[in-house]
Amino acid sequence: MELVPSQAALRRAIAAAGAAALLAQVVMLREILALSQGNELVLGLVLFLWLCLTGLLSGLGARFAGARPAVRLAHLLVLSPLLLLGSLWLTRFASTGALGQAPSLTLLLLVSFTALLPACALGGLSFAWAAALAGEGRATAIYVAETAGAAVAGLLFHALLAEYLAAGWILCLAGTASAAAGAAVLWPHKRGVGLAAAATLVALVACPAVERSLVRARFPGERVLAVQPSRYGLLSVVARGEQRVFFHDGVLLFTSEDAIAAEETTHLPMLLHPRPRRVLMAGGGLGGGLALALEHRPEALDYAEMDPALLALARRYADERTRAALADARVAAASRDGRALLRAAAGRYDVVLVNLPVAQNALVARLSTRECLADARRALAPGGILALVTPGGDAYLDPAARQRHASLLTALAAVFPEVGVAPGAQTVFWASAAAVEARPDLLVRRLGERGLRPLHIGQAWLFDRLLPLHVQWYRRGLAAAPQIENRDFRPVIYLFGVIEQLERISPKLGRAALGFVRRPWVGWLFPGAILALAGLAFALRRGGRAPGFAAAAAGATGMSLEIVLLLGFQALVGHLYHALGGMLAGFMAGMAAGALLASRFLDRERALAAALALAAAVASLAAGLLIIGQSLPALAGPAVVLGIVLVGATTGAVYPLAVEASARGHAAARIYAWDLAGAAGAALLVTMLAIPLLGLLPVAGLGAALCAAAALANLRRA
């Protein structure tokens, strides 16, 4: 007897598959990021691979559905606990076997492709087989169910799962829900329940071993004290004798006994001010800096650390001096965004100390934009000093690092009339509205007046770091680099940070990437892309591939605008991670609503072209909403949320209309594959190149142009 599931069971099955696929995507991205030492370039490549593989498997699934797609779908879902846990286990092969050594780009791509394949099969094949069972006329219902399941999963992950469950247990939970949905499809044959229970039981038994193998892969030969998931990433604490080493997604945060780094990043900024009474430290204090800053006897010290889980781990595992500093009555340690504190503290601080790691994402880059530095200047009391500390080099800076330092100096000089620098392994920039006395003899005298006896930062160190010849040599090196300013809506500095990591993995590729970024004709990319899109629209207008182009354009524009609005929200409001789950759920809910609404216009002439024109208009509106948010900060949050929902709605509206307009077979799965292919290209190009090179607003303009070109290509009778 042939298995024919009800439409309700089919929708439940695809919703469960959509939820499991989204959870797998988030978990796998975080895991590979940790194994790659936090290289943001890898994140873009993995997201690109994920979307491409899902789209490819959706297309293949439609072509090879066979005579019994219901049985295939049910068995795929029943086996999902093993598929998802197997995907996670395969990521361990990206480990190099040496802590702190990044794997090669070739190894990362190979492991990512292999590890993502089982999880992508769940998303791509399940959609194709569910669409085949539902029939072309009900493809929209399948699309809506999958999108709604992903929306619920995204909200659940952010609000609950990310903070309380490790990666393996999240995937076991997702696989269990999918297996239950598969058993419901197989229910008339009874054996589905037994298969689902067996697969789930095997996954639950294997999960602890998989988790242990992943920890060993991330920290080979090390004694791991704690692995703590949080909404910001995966936190880990490693013991080396009495020393405690803290990691975030595989990237070294700080160690408990690195006295040299702590003294370099704290004492010099504090000595530059004659009497630092009120101090703000944004990060960098848990490795000893907080305790050292208190030695300068401030009256109040505000400490901002974004992740509350990191503060909790520090109170448990940091050295005794740091734990005592966190308990000091003068210290107000809060899990808040440093920029939010700056905006709310006009004229309050004598010293603002910002510890900047090498920026590899827009979250870190926003702490050194011109707009952030302007907030810092307003937060300073008369005579106050802003200090930025960032990794540098004692004798030599690689080209990408030199460009990063040049951008920092350019942004500081645009806001402050007085800017100084002490180059070194930890380079210290300082800036103020008035001249700052930075003579080594004066700073040595202040050391004595404050009763300080640092182990490493003494007279010889101060004279060496502030030696005029040393500073002049450093500034001459930066002068040779292009003066590219870091802005909220064009966070170019994180591109330089990514290229720094790329230089370590592949020096030749890193040099080529930096050379491309510095080319003077980069500014012509925007008008050139517009002309190329116009030509593409004209070429496709007479062919039969225009509906596929429409889906790809909608997917690319939706992904681009989603990234643009999320980064805009982060720049303007500052707490993206706290709102990310809700915003992604709003985007997915908008997609579902748009697809349902568009299904009422399937018989209208030129409906697809109209939907694409509307998507182009919403892309332009998104840029306008960001400008409004920048001008009226109180409206920034609501404006971006409105934009996210509207972008999701116009992206979802294109899918059912493109399926209806397509005259080729297996339209539902094929158009879905085109949609994912467009999103994949945008995920890679927009994050890694277009936004840092062009900025948020031009990328929104490119999205509008892409949808307009697709509308022209589809401006014909249905």
N, C-alpha and C positions, 0 to 999 in steps of 0.2 A: 504494500500500500504506500503510495507516494505521500510524503509529509507536506502538508499545506498549513502553515501557521496562520493564525488570525492576524489582522492588521494591527490590533492592539499589542499582541505578543511581539510582532515584528518591530513596532515602534519602541517598545520597552528594551528589546535586544539592542537596537542601534543606539539608543540613548545610553545604555550601559557601556557599549563599546566606545562611544564618544567620550564618556567620562573617564574610562580607563586609559584611552589613548592620550588624553590631555594630562592626566596624572603621570603617565609614563614619560611624556615629553618633558615635563618640568623636572622630574626626578633624574632622568638621564642627562639632561643639560647640566644640572648641578653636579652630578657625579663626574662627568667628563671634564667639566671646568676645574674641579678639585684635582683631578689627576694630571691636568695640564698646567698646574701651578698658576691658575687664575688667568690664563691668557685669553683676553676677550676676543681675539681673532678666532680662536677655536670655537668659541660660543656661536659666532656668526656662521662659521662653516658647518657646525653640527646642526644648527637650526635649518640651514639650507639643505643639508642631506636628509633631515627628517621629512621636510615637506616634499622634496623631490621623490624620495622612496615611497611615501604614502600615496602621492599622485600616480606614480608609475604602477604601483601594485593595485590601485583602484582601476586603472585602465586595463591591466592584465586580468584582473578578477572578472571584469565585465566580459572580456573576450573568451575566457575559459571557465565560465560559470558551470557548464555542464548541464546535465538533465536534472540534477537534484541539488539546486543551490541552497535549499532550506537545510538539508543535512550538512552540507559544507559549512554553512554559517553557524549552525548549532555546535558542531564539533570544534570549530575555531574558537568560539566563545568559551566552551567547556574547558579547552586547553589553555585559556588565557593566563591563569595563574602561573603555569610553567613557562609560557612564552615570555611574560613580563619579568619574572625572576631570572630567567636565563639571559635576557637582554642585560639586566643589571650586572650579573656575574661576569659577562664577557668584557665589561669595561675594565676589569682588573688587568687585562693584558696590555694596557697602555702604560703600566708602571715600568720604570727603568731599573728598579731594584736599588736605587740610590736616592736618599732623601735630598730634596732640593734640586735634583737634576731633571730638567724638563724633557719629555720624550720628543723625538723628532716629529716634524710635521707629517711625514709619510706614515709613521707608525700611528699617530693620532687619527689620521684620516682612515687608515685601514681598519683600526679597531672600532672607530665610530661607525663606519659602514657596516661592519659585521655585527656589532652590538645592537644597532638600531633596527636591523632588518626584522627580527622577530616581533618587536613592538610595533613597527610600522605596518607589518602584515595584518595585525589586529585592526588597525584603523582603516587601511586601504581596502583590504579584501572584504571586511564586514560591510562597508558601505556599498561596494559594488554588488555583493550578493543580496543585500537587503533591497537595493534599488531594483535588481532583477526580479525579485519576488513580488515587490509592490507593483511593478509595472510603471511604464513611463508616465502615466497619468498621475501617479501618486509619489513621484520622485521628490516633490517639494515636502511632503509630510516626512519622508525619511531624512531629508536635509535638516528640517526644523528639529526633529527629534534628536539627531546627533548633536546639533548646535546647542540645544537646551541642556543635554547631558553634560557637554563640555563646560557650559556656563555654571551649572551647579557644582561640578567638580572643582573648577577654578576657585569659586567662593569658599568651598569646603577646605581646600588645600590651604588657602591663605588664612582663614579664620581659625583653623583647628589643627590640621594634619601637619603642617610645616613645623610647628613648634613642639609637637609631642611625639611624633613617630619618626623612626629612622626610615631610610629610603626603602629597604627591603619590605618592611611591614606596610608601608603605604602601597607598594605594588601588590602585595598579597591581598590587601583589602580591595584594591581595584579589581584584581583578578577574580576574587571571590564573587563580587557583584556581577561581573561579566559571566562567570560560570553559572551562576544562578539564572541569569537571563537565558543562557544557552540551554540549560536544563528545561526551562519553561517552553522553549521552542520544540524540544525533543519529547515533551511530556507524554504525548500519546504512546510513545514507544517505551516509556518507563525507565529504560536503561540510562537515560540522560542524567537522572539524579545520581546514580551510582558513579558515572564517569566524572561528573562535576565534583562530587564529594572526594573521590580519589585524587583528582588533580589538585584540589584545594589542600587536602591533607598532606600530600607530598611537598607542596610549596611551603606550608607552615612548618613542617619538620626541617626542611632544607634552609629556611630563611636565616636562622642564627648562624649557620656555617657560612652562608654567603656574606652576611654582614662582617663576620670575622675575617674572611678572605679579602674583602675590600679594605678594611682597616690595615691589614698587613701590606696590601699593595700600596696604599697611600704613605705608610710610615714603615718601610722595611727595616727590620731589626730594632725598632724603637719600642719603649715601654709606654703605651698609651694609657693615660689616666682617665680621660673623659672624651666622649664624642657626643656633642650636643647639637641637635638640629634646631634651627630658629628660622623665623620668617625672612631673615636676611641671608641665610646661607648655613653651611655646616661648620660648626666650631669644634676644634679639637685641642686637647692639651697633652703634651708629650713630656715625660720626665727624663732628664739626663743628669743622673746623680741628684744634687740638690736643686739644679736648675729646672725651671718650668718654661716650656716653649708653647706659645699659643699660635694656632693657625686658623685662618678663615678660608674655607673652600680651597684648602691646600696651600694657601699663600701665607708666608710667615707674617704675623702681626707684630709680636714683640717677644722678648725673653725676660725672665725674672732677674737675671744677673748680668745684663749687658750694661755695665756702669758707664763705659765709654760713650755709647750712643745716647744714653739718657742724659749724661752731663753735657754733651755737645748740643743736644737739641733743647736744653732747658736753661742752663746757666747763662749762656751768652745773651739770649733775648731778655732775661730778667735783669742782667747787669746793665743793659743799655739804658734802663730807666732809673733815675736817681732814687725814686721811692715808689715801687709798685704796690699800691695798696689794694686795688681791685683788679683781679686778673680773670681772664677767660681762657681756658684751654679747650680747643676742639680736637679731641683725639690725641694719641701719643703719650698719655699720662700713666697708663697701667703698667708700662715696663720700667717704672722708676721715676719718670718725669714728674708725676704728681707730688711725690714725697720731696723731690729736690726743689720744686717750686715753693713748697711751704717753708723751706729753709731761708727764703728771702723775706719771711715774716709778713706776708700780705694779710690784710684785714679780712678779705673775702676772696674765695677762689671758686668760680663756677667751672664745672667740668662737664662737657657735652660728649656723650658716647651714644651713637645711634641705636646700637643693639642692646636691649636690656639683658639678654642672655649672656653677653660678654661681660657685663658688669657683675652678674651673678657668679660666673666662673672665676673672675678675678678675685672676688671676695673670698672664694674658697681655695684657689690654687696659687694666687700671686704670692710674692715674697712678703715677709712680715711687715716691712716698711710701707709697702703699697696698701696692704690691708689696713694698717693704722691710719694712713692718709685718707683713705675712703671713709673712715669712721671719724675723722677730725671734724670738730664743730664748724670750722671755717669753710669746709669744703661742701659745696652743693653739687653732688654728682647726679646727673639726670640723663635718662635715655631720650634725648631730644636732638633735633637737628641744630647744628651750630649756627646755620644761617638764620634760623628762627630766633635764636637768642640775640644775634647781632641786630636784627630788625627791631627787637623790642627793647633795646638798651641804648638809647641815644645818650651820648656823653657820659657813659658809666665807667668804662674800663681804662686803666692806665696801661695795661699790656693785654693784647689779644695774641695768643700763640696758637697757630694752626699748623698741625703736623700733617704734611701732605705726602702720602706714598706716591709711587709712580702711577699716575692716573691711567687706568685701562678701561674705564667706563665713564659715562656721563655723570654718575652719582659723585665720583671723586672730582671730576673736572669742574663741577659747579662750585667747588670751594675755592677756585682760583680764577673765576671769571671777573671781568671788569665790574659787573654789577655787584658781585659779592664783595669785592674790595671796596666799592663805594659804600655798601652797608657797613663794612668794618670801620671805615673812616668816620662815619656818623656815630658809631658806637664808642669811639675813643673820647676820653676826657681831654681837656687842653693839655698838650704836651705828651699825649698818649702815643704808644708805639704798636704797630702791627708787625708781627714776626711770622714769616713763613719758612718752614723747614722742609726740605725735600732731598731725596737721595741725589748725590752728585758723584764726584771723583776727586781723589787727592791730586792726581797729576794729569789725568786725561779724561775727557768726556767723549763718548761715542757720538756720531753725528746726530742720531735721533735724540739722545739725551741733551746735546747742545741746543737743539731746536726747542726742546721742552723748556729748558732754562731761559732761552731767549724770549719765549712767549710769556713766561712768568714775569720777567723783567719788564717787558713791554706793557703788560696789563698794570703792573704796579706803577710804572712811570706815568701812565695815563690818568691815574687817580691821585697820586701823592706827589707833592713837589720835591720831597726828599726821600731818596731810596739808597740804601746801602746793602752791601753783601759781604759775607765771609765765606768764600768757597772752600769746599772740602768734601770728604766722604758724606757728611751731612751738611749740605749747603744751607746757610741761614741768610735769608733776605729780611731786611727790616725797612719800614716805611713810616713816615710821619708828616704832619703838616708843617713842622718846623725842623730845623737842623738838629741832628742827634749827635751828641758827643760819643765817639767810638774809639777814643785813643786807648791803646793798650794799658798805658800807665794809670789812666783814670779807672779802668775796669778792674785792674789789679788792686787799686786802693779800695774800691767798693767791696771786693772780696774780703779784705781785712776788716772793713767797717761792719760788715754783716756777720762776721765771725765764721766764714765759710772756709772749709779745708777740703776742696774736691780732690779726688784721687788722681784725676787726669787733666782737669781744666785749670791750669796754673798760669804763671807768668809766661813761660816759654811757649805754651800752646796759644795763648792770646796774641802774643807778638807775631807768631808764625802765621796764624789765620788772618790777622788784620794787616799783614805786611803789604804796604802799597804796591810793591812790585808784583806780588802774587795776585792782588785784586786787579791790577791793570792788565796782566796777562789773561786773566779769566774774562774780563770785559771785552778785550780784543777778540777773543775766540767767539764770544756771543755776537759781536758786531758783524761777523761774517755770515751769520744765519739770517734768513729773512725775518722781518719783524711781523709775525702773524699773531694777532691779538686773540685771546680766548674770551668768548662771550657766552652769555646764557643761551642764546638762540643759535650759536655756532661754536660748540664746545670742541674746538680743534685739538686741544692739548691731549685729549685721551687718544687721538689717533697717533700722536707721537709716542705715547706710552706703549701702545700696542706694537708699534714698529720697533721700539726698544726690545720688547720680548721676541719679536720676530727675528731681530738681528742675532739673538742668542741661539734660536732654533735653526735659522738658515741665514747666515750673514749676507749672502748674495741677494736673496730675495728681499731682505730688510733694506739693503742699500737701494735696490730698484724701487721699492715702495716709497722711500723717502725722496728719491729723485723725482718720482711722479708727482708727489704732493707739492714739491717746490717749483714745478714748472709754471712759467708765467701764463701759459695758455689755459690753466685750470679754470680760470674765471669764465672762459668761453664754453665750458661744458654745458651750462644751463641753456643758452640759446641753441647750441648744437643739438642737444637732446630734443628740444621742441621741434626743430626742423626734421629730425629723424622720425619722430612720431607722426608728423604730418605726412611724410612720404610713405610710411608704413600703412597708415589709414587709407591712402589712395591706392596702394598696391593690393590691399585685402578687400577693397569694396566690391570687386566683381567676383571674388572667389567664394568657395563654400566654407572657408575657415573663419569667416568673420564672427560667428557666435563663440567659437573657441577663443578668439582674440578678445572678445568682450569679457569672457570669464577670467582670462588671464589678467586683463587690465583692471578688472574689479578687484581680483585677489591682490595684485601688486599695490593698487592704490589703497585698499583697505589696510593692508599690512603697513604701508608707508605712513599713512595718517595715524594709525594706532600708535606707532613708535613716536611720531612727531608730537602727538598730543600727550603721551605719557612722559616724554622728556620735557615737554613744555610745562606740564603739571609739576614735575620734579623741580624745575628751575624756579617756578613762580611760587609754589606752595611749600615744597621742601620735604614732604613726608610721603613720597610715592609708595614706598613699600607698605605703609600702613593702609593705603587706599588701593593697592594694585589688584587685590582679589576682587573687590567690588567693581572696579573700573573694567577689568577684563570680563566679568560677568555681565556688566552693562553692555559691552561690545557684542558679546555672544547673544544676549537677549535681543539687542537691536537687530542682529542678523536674522534671528528666528522671526521676529515681527515683520521685518522687511520682506522676507521670503513669503510669509503668509499673505501679506497685503498684495504683493506682486502677482500671486497666483490668481487673483481676481481679474487680472487684465491680460490673461494669456491670449485671448482672441482679438486683442486690439492691434491694429496696424501700427508699426513703428514703436511698439511699446518698449522694446529692448533699447532702441536709440534714445527714447525719452528717459529711461532709467539711468542710462550712462550719462546723459546730459545732467540729470539731477545729481549723480555722483560727482561730476565735475564741479557743479555749483557748491556742493557740500565741502569739497576739498578747498575751494576758495574761502568758504565760510570758516573752515577750521583755522586758516591763517589769520582771518579777522578776529576770531575768538581769542587767539593767543595775544594779539596786539591789544585787545580790550583788557585781558587779564594783566598784561604788563602795565597798562595805564591805570587800571582800577584794581589794585591787589585784592580788595574784598570780594570781587566778582571772579577772581581767577579760578577757584575751585569749581563753582557751578558752571562757568563757561566751558571749561575743559570737559566736565562730565557730560554736558549737553552735546558737545562735539563728538565725544566717544560714541554715544548712543546713535547719533545721526549717521556717523560714518558706518557703524555696524549695520544700520538699517539699509542704507543705499548699497552696501556691499552684498548683503543677503538678497536684496531685491533683484539683482542681476541674474542670479543663478537659475531660478525657474523660467525666466524669460529667455535666457540663452538656451536652455534645454528645449523649450518649445520651438525656438527659431532654427534649431539644428535639424538638418534633413538627413543626417547620417545615423547609423545604428549605434546602439548602446550609448545614447546621448547622455543619460543621467550620470553614469560613471565617468564618461569621457570629459564632459564639461567640468565635473568635479576635479578631475586630474588637471585640467587647464587652470582652474582656480588655484589649486595648490602650487602649480608650477610658477604662476605669477607671484604668489605670496613668497615662495622660496627665493626667487631672484631678488625681490625687494628686501627680504630679511637680511640677505648677505650684503647687497650693494648699499642700501640706505644706511644701515647701522655702521658699517665699516668705512664707507667712503663719502656718500652723498651728504649726510648730516654734518660731519666734521669739515668737509671741504666747502660745502655750499651754505649750510645752515638750515634751520627748521623751516623757515618761511619759503625759501626756494624749493625745498623738497615737496611741500604742500602744493606749490604751483606746478611742479612736474606731475604730481598726481592728477591735478585738474586737467593738464594738457593730455595725459595718457587716456583718461576717460573721454575727453572730447574727441580724440582721434578714434577711439573705439566706437563712439557714437556715429561719427562720420562713416566709418567702415560698415556700420549696420543700418545706415539710413536707407532702407529699401523696404518694399512691401513684404509682409510675412508670408 
